[in-house]
């Protein structure tokens, strides 16, 4: 299970959901590197999520204050600082990486 996931209302079944696994893969899965986890281990998770149909996987590294975005059909891209987290999966999201870590109360790194 990812730390966070997003699935749009439009992709959910119109009938009542039961207390069971979602029948559709989420559009976005987010994993935050925890102490003791390595980038390599979480990178393998990213591959597994994308193979399972997740459209985007974001890997959050609080030590380097970066977001690495994994896509199903192209290379990953690491975003930092004033780079935008805009993505077609969340078209109304208008945040920078720097804003996320500032709101989390983490001191800015150089």
Secondary structure by P-SEA (a helix, b strand, c coil): cccbbbbccccccccccccccccccccbbbbcccccccaaaaaaaaaaaaaacccbbbbbbccccbbbbbcccbbbbbbcccccccccccccccccaaaaaaaacccccc
